Each structure stands twice: as C-alpha cells, then as structure tokens.
C-alpha cells in the first residue's frame, strides 16, 4: 500500500476495532460491509447497520455475487444501500462494481462513484442487478471452461494456466475482450466481421449458450465497439499494445524470478 501511495495522514494508529455494531456507528461517514457471502448473515448485519448510522450515510456491501435487492430487504434506508464490490487484493486492484437496487437513489450512486474514485479506485456502475455482477460473471465463465478442460483430460492445470498467461491474459489485461476483438476485425470492418461470423456459424462447445447474432445484436455490438475505438488508428492501438506487452512480460518475469529466489533460499 505504501508503494501504491498513501494519504499523508495514513497510519495504523487510526484503525479502531469494535466487537459489535452499536452507537459508535452514529459518527461514521460511510460503511463498507464485508461479511461472508451469506444471505441471512448479510441481511441481519445490514439491517443492524442501517439502524445505527446517521441519516445521510451511504451503506455499501462488498458482496461478490448477491444483489442489493436480495440482501437489503431489511435495510431501513434502502435508498442509501448499494453493493460496492471490490476485487482481491482490494488495496491494489482498481475496479469496484457499484450496484443499486430499484430503491437506490441516483444521487447515492453518483456519490459512491465519486467516493471510490477519490480513493484511487476505478468504479464501474453496473446498471442491472444480476447474480455475480459483471466481473465474477466473466471469471466464472472462464473458470468453468478451465475446469472442464482438466476434468476431460484435455490439458493439465499448468497447461491451462499457461494458455491464459502467455496469450489471452496478456492482451485482455490492456484492452478487454471487445477492444481486442475490434483490433482484429478493423481491416474488414466490424459489421462485415460479425456478418461473416453469423454466416459461418463456427461455435466452440463452451459457446452453446451464446445469444443469436441477430441484426439487433450486431447493430449494438458495432455501435458500442466503434465508440470504444473512438476513431483511433489501428496502428496507434497496436503500438500501445506492443509497448504494454513488452513491459508487462518483463515485469512478470522479474516478479516470478523473485518467488523462485525466495523458494531457493
């Protein structure tokens, strides 16, 4: 955390522990609930918190999968309750998913986005309540295919990890799946590439649940991906990618070398 950068007044001495939720919560400015992923447990704790804090305090849950509507049913101030889901390790990974229920007010969502941004995070407003939000939905799809490949004897766990860390994982870390796809499609054009994909119907087993590539879906993909590219030249994006990959591979090799040195010692 020191390497990342701390506030000038940061100190372990400013951390205090309480054994239960009580009147001391009346003076807090914000609450981040991080109890285990239990519906009943979170409902009880969030209810208790909501009865102790001040009238303008935003209450956030770190829930990885559960929705605010599901765990906030007993919250006495549902308009000020959200899910604010960080990713491990929370002191380094920048993303925080901000999810509101139908009862959460717009100003609370805006406040939470500004709050997490002020502390160096990169909040993302998840506009719909779904199990696992966005990040974990994507991770679970990846993990499910990884488990299947090992379970069926197609590859070992190490081979699956290398297939990710030495290829897709490197590229996706910079641009994500849609920008990476847009760069590969750019010469032919996004719409032409999706039309070709639809006509040829090449589908992997893990893609059996993919949505049908209707005209409406293709229109949405093309419009949103073009907005991401934002008129940038393919050559410029490729240069940025290549610089990033060179530095990331060097950094990864140094980090892994340090773990081997510790193991040898």
C-alpha positions as a Markdown table, in Angstrom:
| # | Residue | x | y | z |
|---|---|---|---|---|
| 1 | Unk | 0.0 | 0.0 | 0.0 |
| 2 | Unk | 2.9 | 2.3 | 0.7 |
| 3 | Unk | 4.3 | 1.6 | -2.8 |
| 4 | Unk | 0.9 | 2.4 | -4.3 |
| 5 | Unk | 0.7 | 5.7 | -2.4 |
| 6 | Unk | -0.9 | 6.5 | 0.9 |
| 7 | Unk | -2.7 | 9.7 | 2.1 |
| 8 | Unk | -0.3 | 12.0 | 4.1 |
| 9 | Unk | -2.2 | 11.3 | 7.4 |
| 10 | Unk | -2.4 | 7.5 | 6.9 |
| 11 | Unk | -1.4 | 5.5 | 10.0 |
| 12 | Unk | -2.3 | 2.1 | 11.5 |
| 13 | Unk | -2.9 | 4.1 | 14.7 |
| 14 | Unk | -6.1 | 5.4 | 13.1 |
| 15 | Unk | -7.6 | 2.0 | 12.8 |
| 16 | Unk | -10.0 | 1.0 | 15.6 |
| 17 | Unk | -11.9 | -2.2 | 16.2 |
| 18 | Unk | -15.3 | -2.8 | 17.8 |
| 19 | Unk | -16.7 | -6.1 | 18.8 |
| 20 | Unk | -20.3 | -5.3 | 17.7 |
| 21 | Unk | -22.4 | -2.7 | 15.9 |
| 22 | Unk | -23.5 | -0.1 | 18.4 |
| 23 | Unk | -24.0 | 3.6 | 19.0 |
| 24 | Unk | -20.4 | 4.3 | 17.9 |
| 25 | Unk | -21.6 | 3.9 | 14.3 |
| 26 | Unk | -23.6 | 7.1 | 14.7 |
| 27 | Unk | -20.4 | 9.2 | 13.9 |
| 28 | Unk | -19.3 | 7.3 | 10.8 |
| 29 | Unk | -19.3 | 8.9 | 7.3 |
| 30 | Unk | -19.6 | 5.7 | 5.2 |
| 31 | Unk | -20.0 | 2.0 | 5.8 |
| 32 | Unk | -18.4 | -0.9 | 3.8 |
| 33 | Unk | -19.9 | -4.2 | 5.0 |
| 34 | Unk | -17.6 | -7.1 | 4.2 |
| 35 | Unk | -19.1 | -10.1 | 6.0 |
| 36 | Unk | -19.1 | -13.6 | 4.5 |
| 37 | Unk | -21.3 | -14.3 | 1.4 |
| 38 | Unk | -24.4 | -15.4 | 3.3 |
| 39 | Unk | -27.8 | -14.1 | 2.5 |
| 40 | Unk | -29.1 | -14.4 | 6.1 |
| 41 | Unk | -26.0 | -13.1 | 7.7 |
| 42 | Unk | -25.7 | -10.0 | 5.4 |
| 43 | Unk | -29.4 | -9.2 | 5.8 |
| 44 | Unk | -29.0 | -9.2 | 9.6 |
| 45 | Unk | -25.8 | -7.1 | 9.6 |
| 46 | Unk | -27.1 | -4.6 | 7.0 |
| 47 | Unk | -30.3 | -4.2 | 9.0 |
| 48 | Unk | -28.4 | -3.5 | 12.2 |
| 49 | Unk | -26.0 | -1.1 | 10.5 |
| 50 | Unk | -28.9 | 0.8 | 8.9 |
| 51 | Unk | -30.5 | 1.4 | 12.4 |
| 52 | Unk | -27.3 | 2.8 | 13.8 |
| 53 | Unk | -25.8 | 5.2 | 11.2 |
| 54 | Unk | -26.7 | 8.8 | 10.5 |
| 55 | Unk | -29.5 | 9.8 | 8.2 |
| 56 | Unk | -27.2 | 10.6 | 5.2 |
| 57 | Unk | -24.7 | 7.8 | 5.4 |
| 58 | Unk | -24.3 | 5.5 | 2.4 |
| 59 | Unk | -24.1 | 1.8 | 3.2 |
| 60 | Unk | -22.2 | -0.4 | 0.8 |
| 61 | Unk | -21.8 | -4.2 | 0.7 |
| 62 | Unk | -18.8 | -6.0 | -0.6 |
| 63 | Unk | -21.0 | -8.8 | -1.8 |
| 64 | Unk | -19.3 | -10.7 | -4.7 |
| 65 | Unk | -22.5 | -12.4 | -6.1 |
| 66 | Unk | -25.6 | -11.3 | -4.2 |
| 67 | Unk | -27.7 | -8.4 | -5.3 |
| 68 | Unk | -28.7 | -5.4 | -3.2 |
| 69 | Unk | -32.3 | -6.2 | -3.5 |
| 70 | Unk | -31.7 | -9.7 | -2.1 |
| 71 | Unk | -29.5 | -8.7 | 0.9 |
| 72 | Unk | -31.0 | -5.3 | 1.6 |
| 73 | Unk | -34.6 | -6.4 | 2.2 |
| 74 | Unk | -34.4 | -5.5 | 5.9 |
| 75 | Unk | -32.4 | -2.3 | 5.5 |
| 76 | Unk | -34.4 | 0.6 | 6.9 |
| 77 | Unk | -32.8 | 3.0 | 4.4 |
| 78 | Unk | -32.9 | 1.1 | 1.1 |
| 79 | Unk | -32.5 | 4.3 | -0.9 |
| 80 | Unk | -29.0 | 4.6 | 0.6 |
| 81 | Unk | -27.9 | 1.0 | 0.2 |
| 82 | Unk | -25.7 | -0.3 | -2.6 |
| 83 | Unk | -23.3 | -3.1 | -3.4 |
| 84 | Unk | -19.7 | -1.8 | -3.7 |
| 85 | Unk | -17.8 | -4.9 | -4.8 |
| 86 | Unk | -14.0 | -4.7 | -4.8 |
| 87 | Unk | -11.6 | -7.3 | -6.1 |
| 88 | Unk | -8.9 | -9.1 | -4.2 |
| 89 | Unk | -6.4 | -7.7 | -3.3 |
| 90 | Unk | -8.7 | -4.8 | -2.7 |
| 91 | Unk | -5.7 | -2.4 | -1.9 |
| 92 | Unk | -4.3 | -2.9 | -5.4 |
| 93 | Unk | -7.0 | -4.0 | -7.9 |
| 94 | Unk | -8.7 | -0.7 | -9.0 |
| 95 | Unk | -12.2 | -2.0 | -10.0 |
| 96 | Unk | -15.1 | -1.5 | -7.7 |
| 97 | Unk | -18.5 | -2.6 | -9.0 |
| 98 | Unk | -21.3 | -0.2 | -7.8 |
| 99 | Unk | -24.8 | -1.8 | -8.0 |
| 100 | Unk | -28.0 | -0.2 | -6.8 |
| 101 | Unk | -31.5 | -1.7 | -6.3 |
| 102 | Unk | -34.7 | -0.2 | -7.7 |
| 103 | Unk | -34.9 | 1.7 | -4.5 |
| 104 | Unk | -31.4 | 3.2 | -4.6 |
| 105 | Unk | -31.5 | 6.9 | -5.5 |
| 106 | Unk | -29.4 | 8.3 | -8.3 |
| 107 | Unk | -27.6 | 10.7 | -6.1 |
| 108 | Unk | -26.4 | 7.8 | -3.9 |
| 109 | Unk | -25.0 | 6.0 | -7.0 |
| 110 | Unk | -23.2 | 9.2 | -8.1 |
| 111 | Unk | -21.9 | 9.8 | -4.6 |
| 112 | Unk | -20.5 | 6.3 | -4.4 |
| 113 | Unk | -18.8 | 6.5 | -7.8 |
| 114 | Unk | -17.1 | 9.8 | -6.7 |
| 115 | Unk | -16.2 | 8.4 | -3.3 |
| 116 | Unk | -14.4 | 5.3 | -4.7 |
| 117 | Unk | -12.7 | 7.4 | -7.4 |
| 118 | Unk | -11.4 | 9.8 | -4.7 |
| 119 | Unk | -9.6 | 6.9 | -3.0 |
| 120 | Unk | -7.8 | 5.8 | -6.2 |
| 121 | Unk | -10.3 | 3.1 | -7.4 |
| 122 | Unk | -11.9 | 2.9 | -10.8 |
| 123 | Unk | -15.6 | 2.3 | -10.0 |
| 124 | Unk | -18.0 | 0.8 | -12.6 |
| 125 | Unk | -21.7 | 1.3 | -12.4 |
| 126 | Unk | -23.4 | -2.0 | -13.0 |
| 127 | Unk | -26.8 | -0.8 | -14.3 |
| 128 | Unk | -28.6 | -4.1 | -13.7 |
| 129 | Unk | -28.9 | -6.4 | -10.8 |
| 130 | Unk | -27.6 | -9.9 | -11.8 |
| 131 | Unk | -26.0 | -12.7 | -9.9 |
| 132 | Unk | -22.3 | -12.1 | -9.8 |
| 133 | Unk | -22.5 | -8.6 | -11.2 |
| 134 | Unk | -20.1 | -8.3 | -14.2 |
| 135 | Unk | -16.5 | -9.2 | -13.1 |
| 136 | Unk | -17.4 | -12.5 | -11.4 |
| 137 | Unk | -19.8 | -13.5 | -14.2 |
| 138 | Unk | -16.9 | -13.3 | -16.7 |
| 139 | Unk | -14.5 | -15.0 | -14.3 |
| 140 | Unk | -16.9 | -17.9 | -13.7 |
| 141 | Unk | -17.3 | -18.5 | -17.4 |
| 142 | Unk | -13.5 | -18.7 | -17.8 |
| 143 | Unk | -13.1 | -20.9 | -14.8 |
| 144 | Unk | -15.9 | -23.3 | -15.9 |
| 145 | Unk | -14.2 | -23.9 | -19.2 |
| 146 | Unk | -10.8 | -24.3 | -17.5 |
| 147 | Unk | -12.2 | -26.9 | -15.1 |
| 148 | Unk | -13.9 | -28.7 | -18.0 |
| 149 | Unk | -10.6 | -29.0 | -20.0 |
| 150 | Unk | -8.8 | -30.5 | -17.0 |
| 151 | Unk | -11.7 | -32.8 | -16.0 |
| 152 | Unk | -11.9 | -34.2 | -19.5 |
| 153 | Unk | -8.2 | -34.8 | -19.6 |
| 154 | Unk | -7.6 | -32.3 | -22.4 |
| 155 | Unk | -4.9 | -30.4 | -20.5 |
| 156 | Unk | -3.3 | -30.1 | -17.1 |
| 157 | Unk | -3.9 | -27.3 | -14.8 |
| 158 | Unk | -0.4 | -25.8 | -15.6 |
| 159 | Unk | -1.1 | -26.0 | -19.4 |
| 160 | Unk | -4.4 | -24.2 | -19.0 |
| 161 | Unk | -2.8 | -21.5 | -16.9 |
| 162 | Unk | 0.0 | -21.1 | -19.5 |
| 163 | Unk | -2.6 | -20.9 | -22.3 |
| 164 | Unk | -4.1 | -17.9 | -20.5 |
| 165 | Unk | -1.0 | -16.1 | -19.0 |
| 166 | Unk | 1.1 | -16.4 | -22.2 |
| 167 | Unk | -1.6 | -15.3 | -24.6 |
| 168 | Unk | -5.1 | -14.1 | -24.0 |
| 169 | Unk | -4.4 | -12.9 | -20.4 |
| 170 | Unk | -1.7 | -10.6 | -21.6 |
| 171 | Unk | -3.8 | -8.9 | -24.3 |
| 172 | Unk | -7.1 | -8.8 | -22.3 |
| 173 | Unk | -5.4 | -7.0 | -19.4 |
| 174 | Unk | -4.9 | -4.0 | -21.6 |
| 175 | Unk | -7.9 | -3.7 | -23.8 |
| 176 | Unk | -10.5 | -6.3 | -22.7 |
| 177 | Unk | -12.4 | -8.7 | -25.0 |
| 178 | Unk | -14.2 | -6.2 | -27.2 |
| 179 | Unk | -11.4 | -3.8 | -27.9 |
| 180 | Unk | -9.1 | -6.8 | -28.6 |
| 181 | Unk | -11.7 | -8.1 | -30.9 |
| 182 | Unk | -12.2 | -4.8 | -32.6 |
| 183 | Unk | -8.4 | -4.5 | -33.3 |
| 184 | Unk | -8.5 | -7.9 | -35.0 |
| 185 | Unk | -11.6 | -7.0 | -37.1 |
| 186 | Unk | -10.6 | -3.5 | -38.1 |
| 187 | Unk | -9.3 | -4.1 | -41.6 |
| 188 | Unk | -12.5 | -5.9 | -42.7 |
| 189 | Unk | -14.8 | -3.7 | -40.7 |
| 190 | Unk | -16.8 | -4.6 | -37.6 |
| 191 | Unk | -20.1 | -5.2 | -39.3 |
| 192 | Unk | -18.6 | -7.4 | -42.0 |
| 193 | Unk | -16.7 | -9.5 | -39.5 |
| 194 | Unk | -19.8 | -10.1 | -37.4 |
| 195 | Unk | -21.8 | -10.9 | -40.6 |
| 196 | Unk | -19.1 | -13.5 | -41.6 |
| 197 | Unk | -19.2 | -15.0 | -38.1 |
| 198 | Unk | -23.0 | -15.3 | -38.3 |
| 199 | Unk | -23.0 | -16.9 | -41.8 |
| 200 | Unk | -20.2 | -19.4 | -41.0 |
| 201 | Unk | -21.6 | -20.4 | -37.5 |
| 202 | Unk | -18.3 | -21.6 | -36.1 |
| 203 | Unk | -19.1 | -22.4 | -32.5 |
| 204 | Unk | -17.0 | -23.9 | -29.7 |
| 205 | Unk | -18.7 | -26.2 | -27.2 |
| 206 | Unk | -18.4 | -23.6 | -24.5 |
| 207 | Unk | -20.4 | -21.2 | -26.7 |
| 208 | Unk | -23.6 | -23.2 | -26.9 |
| 209 | Unk | -25.5 | -20.6 | -24.8 |
| 210 | Unk | -24.3 | -17.7 | -26.9 |
| 211 | Unk | -27.1 | -15.3 | -28.0 |
| 212 | Unk | -28.2 | -15.4 | -31.6 |
| 213 | Unk | -26.4 | -12.9 | -33.8 |
| 214 | Unk | -29.5 | -11.1 | -34.9 |
| 215 | Unk | -29.3 | -7.8 | -36.7 |
| 216 | Unk | -30.2 | -6.0 | -33.5 |
| 217 | Unk | -27.3 | -7.7 | -31.6 |
| 218 | Unk | -24.9 | -6.9 | -34.4 |
| 219 | Unk | -26.0 | -3.3 | -34.5 |
| 220 | Unk | -25.5 | -3.0 | -30.8 |
| 221 | Unk | -22.0 | -4.6 | -30.9 |
| 222 | Unk | -20.9 | -2.4 | -33.8 |
| 223 | Unk | -22.1 | 0.8 | -32.3 |
| 224 | Unk | -20.6 | 0.3 | -28.9 |
| 225 | Unk | -17.3 | -1.1 | -30.1 |
| 226 | Unk | -16.9 | 1.7 | -32.6 |
| 227 | Unk | -17.5 | 4.2 | -29.7 |
| 228 | Unk | -14.7 | 2.4 | -27.8 |
| 229 | Unk | -12.3 | 2.7 | -30.6 |
| 230 | Unk | -13.3 | 6.4 | -30.9 |
| 231 | Unk | -11.6 | 6.9 | -34.3 |
| 232 | Unk | -8.2 | 5.9 | -33.1 |
| 233 | Unk | -6.0 | 4.4 | -35.8 |
| 234 | Unk | -5.3 | 0.7 | -35.7 |
| 235 | Unk | -1.5 | 1.4 | -36.0 |
| 236 | Unk | -1.6 | 3.6 | -32.8 |
| 237 | Unk | -3.5 | 1.0 | -30.9 |
| 238 | Unk | -1.1 | -1.7 | -32.0 |
| 239 | Unk | 1.9 | 0.3 | -30.9 |
| 240 | Unk | 0.4 | 0.9 | -27.5 |
| 241 | Unk | -0.4 | -2.8 | -27.2 |
| 242 | Unk | 3.1 | -3.8 | -28.1 |
| 243 | Unk | 4.8 | -1.4 | -25.7 |
| 244 | Unk | 2.5 | -2.7 | -23.0 |
| 245 | Unk | 3.2 | -6.3 | -23.7 |
| 246 | Unk | 6.9 | -5.9 | -23.7 |
| 247 | Unk | 6.9 | -4.1 | -20.3 |
| 248 | Unk | 4.3 | -6.5 | -18.8 |
| 249 | Unk | 6.2 | -9.6 | -19.8 |
| 250 | Unk | 9.4 | -8.2 | -18.4 |
| 251 | Unk | 7.6 | -7.2 | -15.2 |
| 252 | Unk | 6.0 | -10.7 | -14.9 |
| 253 | Unk | 9.4 | -12.4 | -15.4 |
| 254 | Unk | 11.0 | -10.3 | -12.7 |
| 255 | Unk | 8.2 | -11.0 | -10.2 |
| 256 | Unk | 8.3 | -14.7 | -10.9 |
| 257 | Unk | 12.1 | -14.7 | -10.5 |
| 258 | Unk | 11.8 | -13.2 | -7.1 |
| 259 | Unk | 9.5 | -16.1 | -6.0 |
| 260 | Unk | 12.0 | -18.6 | -7.2 |
| 261 | Unk | 14.8 | -16.8 | -5.3 |
| 262 | Unk | 12.7 | -17.0 | -2.1 |
| 263 | Unk | 11.9 | -20.7 | -2.6 |
| 264 | Unk | 15.6 | -21.5 | -3.2 |
| 265 | Unk | 16.6 | -19.7 | 0.0 |
